[in-house]
Amino acid sequence: MHHCVTGAEAIAAVKEFAPEVILMDLGLSDMDGLDVSKSIREFSTVPIIIVSARGDELDRVLGLELGADDYVVKPFSQRELLARIKAVTRRGHEQLPQGSSGASMRVIIDERTHSATLDGTEVVLTAKEFDLLAFLSSEPGVVFRRNDILEHVWDTNWYGTTKTLDAHIASIRKKLGSPDWIQAVRGVGFKFVEVPQ
């Protein structure tokens, strides 16, 4: 375990130690934790859990859009935090559904390298975004229910709201350049749809 007191120190530590998970407080002395999370995402897909007293929906959504895999609002129990750490770290070790590699001609998901490309260009995704896209694209056109997505991509004992899912969907759509890749089915969930060039 490595403890950092500034954002700059945290960024340097991620490069040096390659941690399995990061717990990030937003109230750092030199910069906002959201900026630190964004900076780390430029070179690493390490799972990031934001731990903060700032519980407004805007803060939570912004944190997830800037690269965090989860957002825990203080106060919280040790049991909840451990469950969330277990959930975000487990995703990287579990095998994704068969057929997720190369699920479409334009979007290619490579489980071995944990990378995604769109028309041959790499799409930089967080670990959670990759797991979510791989899960949805494993069966193009199939509608996945919100609870099933949360259960598979996050954890069977998910504590949060489905707004976390919405924020990740929005981020993936933005990175793929179109909202059409992941379509919402009102009252049910989401489906991955191949978008023609």
C-alpha positions as a Markdown table, in Angstrom:
| # | Residue | x | y | z |
|---|---|---|---|---|
| 1 | Met | 0.0 | 0.0 | 0.0 |
| 2 | His | 1.3 | 3.4 | -0.9 |
| 3 | His | -0.1 | 6.7 | 0.6 |
| 4 | Cys | 0.1 | 10.0 | -1.3 |
| 5 | Val | -0.9 | 13.4 | 0.0 |
| 6 | Thr | -0.8 | 15.4 | -3.2 |
| 7 | Gly | -2.2 | 14.8 | -6.7 |
| 8 | Ala | 1.2 | 15.2 | -8.3 |
| 9 | Glu | 2.6 | 12.5 | -6.0 |
| 10 | Ala | -0.3 | 10.2 | -6.8 |
| 11 | Ile | 0.3 | 10.5 | -10.5 |
| 12 | Ala | 4.0 | 9.8 | -10.1 |
| 13 | Ala | 3.2 | 6.8 | -7.8 |
| 14 | Val | 0.9 | 5.2 | -10.4 |
| 15 | Lys | 3.6 | 5.4 | -13.0 |
| 16 | Glu | 6.2 | 3.9 | -10.6 |
| 17 | Phe | 4.3 | 1.3 | -8.7 |
| 18 | Ala | 1.5 | 0.3 | -11.1 |
| 19 | Pro | -1.1 | -0.3 | -8.3 |
| 20 | Glu | -4.0 | -2.7 | -8.6 |
| 21 | Val | -6.5 | -0.2 | -7.4 |
| 22 | Ile | -6.6 | 3.5 | -6.4 |
| 23 | Leu | -8.7 | 5.1 | -3.6 |
| 24 | Met | -8.8 | 8.8 | -4.4 |
| 25 | Asp | -10.0 | 11.6 | -2.1 |
| 26 | Leu | -11.1 | 14.7 | -4.0 |
| 27 | Gly | -9.8 | 17.1 | -1.4 |
| 28 | Leu | -6.1 | 17.1 | -2.2 |
| 29 | Ser | -3.8 | 20.0 | -1.2 |
| 30 | Asp | -2.4 | 20.8 | -4.7 |
| 31 | Met | -5.2 | 19.9 | -7.1 |
| 32 | Asp | -8.7 | 18.5 | -7.3 |
| 33 | Gly | -9.0 | 14.7 | -7.2 |
| 34 | Leu | -11.1 | 14.8 | -10.4 |
| 35 | Asp | -8.2 | 16.3 | -12.3 |
| 36 | Val | -5.8 | 13.7 | -10.9 |
| 37 | Ser | -8.2 | 10.9 | -12.0 |
| 38 | Lys | -8.4 | 12.5 | -15.5 |
| 39 | Ser | -4.6 | 12.7 | -15.7 |
| 40 | Ile | -4.1 | 9.1 | -14.6 |
| 41 | Arg | -6.6 | 8.0 | -17.3 |
| 42 | Glu | -4.3 | 9.4 | -20.0 |
| 43 | Phe | -1.8 | 6.6 | -19.3 |
| 44 | Ser | -3.4 | 3.9 | -17.1 |
| 45 | Thr | -6.5 | 1.8 | -16.9 |
| 46 | Val | -6.0 | 1.0 | -13.2 |
| 47 | Pro | -9.4 | 0.9 | -11.3 |
| 48 | Ile | -10.0 | 4.2 | -9.5 |
| 49 | Ile | -12.5 | 4.5 | -6.6 |
| 50 | Ile | -13.3 | 8.1 | -5.6 |
| 51 | Val | -13.9 | 8.4 | -1.8 |
| 52 | Ser | -15.4 | 11.8 | -1.0 |
| 53 | Ala | -17.8 | 13.7 | 1.2 |
| 54 | Arg | -19.0 | 15.5 | -1.9 |
| 55 | Gly | -22.1 | 13.4 | -2.6 |
| 56 | Asp | -24.0 | 15.6 | -5.1 |
| 57 | Glu | -25.1 | 13.8 | -8.2 |
| 58 | Leu | -23.1 | 16.2 | -10.4 |
| 59 | Asp | -19.9 | 15.4 | -8.6 |
| 60 | Arg | -20.6 | 11.6 | -8.8 |
| 61 | Val | -21.4 | 11.7 | -12.5 |
| 62 | Leu | -18.4 | 14.0 | -13.3 |
| 63 | Gly | -16.1 | 11.7 | -11.4 |
| 64 | Leu | -17.3 | 8.7 | -13.4 |
| 65 | Glu | -17.1 | 10.6 | -16.7 |
| 66 | Leu | -13.5 | 11.7 | -15.9 |
| 67 | Gly | -12.4 | 8.1 | -15.5 |
| 68 | Ala | -13.3 | 6.8 | -12.0 |
| 69 | Asp | -14.7 | 3.3 | -11.9 |
| 70 | Asp | -16.7 | 3.9 | -8.7 |
| 71 | Tyr | -17.6 | 6.7 | -6.4 |
| 72 | Val | -18.1 | 6.2 | -2.6 |
| 73 | Val | -19.7 | 8.9 | -0.5 |
| 74 | Lys | -18.6 | 9.4 | 3.1 |
| 75 | Pro | -19.5 | 8.2 | 5.6 |
| 76 | Phe | -19.4 | 4.5 | 4.5 |
| 77 | Ser | -18.7 | 1.2 | 6.2 |
| 78 | Gln | -15.5 | -0.7 | 5.8 |
| 79 | Arg | -17.6 | -3.6 | 4.5 |
| 80 | Glu | -19.0 | -1.5 | 1.7 |
| 81 | Leu | -15.6 | -0.2 | 0.7 |
| 82 | Leu | -14.1 | -3.7 | 0.7 |
| 83 | Ala | -17.0 | -4.9 | -1.5 |
| 84 | Arg | -16.5 | -2.1 | -4.0 |
| 85 | Ile | -12.7 | -2.7 | -4.1 |
| 86 | Lys | -13.4 | -6.4 | -4.7 |
| 87 | Ala | -15.8 | -5.6 | -7.5 |
| 88 | Val | -13.6 | -3.2 | -9.5 |
| 89 | Thr | -10.5 | -5.4 | -9.2 |
| 90 | Arg | -12.3 | -8.7 | -9.9 |
| 91 | Arg | -13.5 | -7.4 | -13.3 |
| 92 | Gly | -10.0 | -7.3 | -14.7 |
| 93 | His | -9.3 | -11.0 | -13.8 |
| 94 | Glu | -12.6 | -12.5 | -15.0 |
| 95 | Gln | -12.9 | -13.9 | -18.5 |
| 96 | Leu | -15.4 | -11.9 | -20.5 |
| 97 | Pro | -18.2 | -13.7 | -22.5 |
| 98 | Gln | -17.2 | -15.7 | -25.5 |
| 99 | Gly | -17.6 | -13.8 | -28.7 |
| 100 | Ser | -16.8 | -10.4 | -27.3 |
| 101 | Ser | -13.6 | -10.2 | -29.3 |
| 102 | Gly | -14.4 | -8.7 | -32.7 |
| 103 | Ala | -18.1 | -8.4 | -31.9 |
| 104 | Ser | -18.6 | -6.0 | -34.9 |
| 105 | Met | -16.6 | -5.1 | -38.0 |
| 106 | Arg | -15.9 | -1.6 | -36.9 |
| 107 | Val | -15.5 | -2.0 | -33.1 |
| 108 | Ile | -13.0 | -4.7 | -32.1 |
| 109 | Ile | -12.7 | -5.8 | -28.5 |
| 110 | Asp | -9.5 | -7.7 | -27.6 |
| 111 | Glu | -9.7 | -9.4 | -24.3 |
| 112 | Arg | -6.1 | -10.5 | -24.3 |
| 113 | Thr | -4.7 | -7.0 | -24.5 |
| 114 | His | -7.7 | -5.4 | -22.8 |
| 115 | Ser | -8.0 | -2.9 | -25.7 |
| 116 | Ala | -10.7 | -1.6 | -28.0 |
| 117 | Thr | -10.4 | -0.1 | -31.4 |
| 118 | Leu | -12.9 | 1.7 | -33.7 |
| 119 | Asp | -12.0 | 1.5 | -37.4 |
| 120 | Gly | -8.5 | 0.5 | -36.5 |
| 121 | Thr | -8.0 | 3.4 | -34.0 |
| 122 | Glu | -7.6 | 2.7 | -30.3 |
| 123 | Val | -10.4 | 3.9 | -28.1 |
| 124 | Val | -9.0 | 4.7 | -24.6 |
| 125 | Leu | -11.4 | 3.3 | -22.1 |
| 126 | Thr | -11.3 | 2.9 | -18.3 |
| 127 | Ala | -11.3 | -0.7 | -17.0 |
| 128 | Lys | -15.0 | -0.5 | -16.2 |
| 129 | Glu | -15.9 | 1.1 | -19.6 |
| 130 | Phe | -14.0 | -1.7 | -21.3 |
| 131 | Asp | -15.9 | -4.4 | -19.3 |
| 132 | Leu | -19.2 | -2.7 | -20.0 |
| 133 | Leu | -18.6 | -2.3 | -23.8 |
| 134 | Ala | -17.3 | -5.9 | -24.0 |
| 135 | Phe | -20.4 | -7.2 | -22.2 |
| 136 | Leu | -22.9 | -5.3 | -24.4 |
| 137 | Ser | -21.1 | -6.0 | -27.7 |
| 138 | Ser | -20.8 | -9.7 | -26.9 |
| 139 | Glu | -24.3 | -10.0 | -28.4 |
| 140 | Pro | -25.1 | -7.2 | -30.8 |
| 141 | Gly | -28.8 | -6.3 | -30.9 |
| 142 | Val | -29.6 | -8.1 | -27.7 |
| 143 | Val | -31.2 | -5.9 | -25.0 |
| 144 | Phe | -29.6 | -6.3 | -21.6 |
| 145 | Arg | -31.6 | -5.3 | -18.5 |
| 146 | Arg | -30.1 | -2.7 | -16.3 |
| 147 | Asn | -29.9 | -5.0 | -13.3 |
| 148 | Asp | -28.2 | -7.7 | -15.3 |
| 149 | Ile | -25.6 | -5.3 | -16.6 |
| 150 | Leu | -24.9 | -4.0 | -13.1 |
| 151 | Glu | -24.7 | -7.5 | -11.8 |
| 152 | His | -22.2 | -8.7 | -14.4 |
| 153 | Val | -20.1 | -5.6 | -14.9 |
| 154 | Trp | -20.1 | -4.2 | -11.4 |
| 155 | Asp | -21.0 | -6.7 | -8.7 |
| 156 | Thr | -23.9 | -8.9 | -7.6 |
| 157 | Asn | -24.0 | -6.9 | -4.4 |
| 158 | Trp | -24.2 | -3.5 | -6.1 |
| 159 | Tyr | -24.9 | -0.7 | -3.5 |
| 160 | Gly | -25.3 | 2.3 | -5.8 |
| 161 | Thr | -27.9 | 3.7 | -8.2 |
| 162 | Thr | -28.2 | 3.0 | -11.9 |
| 163 | Lys | -26.9 | 6.5 | -12.6 |
| 164 | Thr | -23.5 | 5.0 | -12.4 |
| 165 | Leu | -24.4 | 2.9 | -15.4 |
| 166 | Asp | -25.9 | 5.9 | -17.3 |
| 167 | Ala | -22.7 | 7.9 | -16.8 |
| 168 | His | -20.5 | 5.0 | -18.1 |
| 169 | Ile | -22.8 | 4.6 | -21.1 |
| 170 | Ala | -22.6 | 8.3 | -21.9 |
| 171 | Ser | -18.8 | 8.2 | -21.7 |
| 172 | Ile | -18.5 | 5.2 | -24.0 |
| 173 | Arg | -20.9 | 6.8 | -26.5 |
| 174 | Lys | -18.8 | 10.0 | -26.5 |
| 175 | Lys | -15.6 | 8.0 | -27.0 |
| 176 | Leu | -17.1 | 6.0 | -29.9 |
| 177 | Gly | -18.2 | 9.3 | -31.5 |
| 178 | Ser | -21.9 | 8.5 | -31.6 |
| 179 | Pro | -24.8 | 7.7 | -29.2 |
| 180 | Asp | -26.1 | 5.1 | -31.8 |
| 181 | Trp | -23.6 | 2.4 | -30.7 |
| 182 | Ile | -25.4 | 1.8 | -27.4 |
| 183 | Gln | -29.1 | 2.4 | -27.6 |
| 184 | Ala | -31.4 | 2.7 | -24.6 |
| 185 | Val | -34.6 | 0.6 | -24.6 |
| 186 | Arg | -37.1 | 2.5 | -22.4 |
| 187 | Gly | -38.0 | 0.7 | -19.2 |
| 188 | Val | -35.7 | -2.3 | -20.0 |
| 189 | Gly | -32.0 | -1.5 | -20.5 |
| 190 | Phe | -29.4 | -1.1 | -23.3 |
| 191 | Lys | -28.3 | -2.8 | -26.5 |
| 192 | Phe | -25.2 | -2.6 | -28.6 |
| 193 | Val | -25.9 | -1.9 | -32.3 |
| 194 | Glu | -23.4 | -1.9 | -35.1 |
| 195 | Val | -23.2 | 1.6 | -36.7 |
| 196 | Pro | -22.4 | 1.7 | -40.5 |
| 197 | Gln | -19.6 | 3.9 | -41.6 |
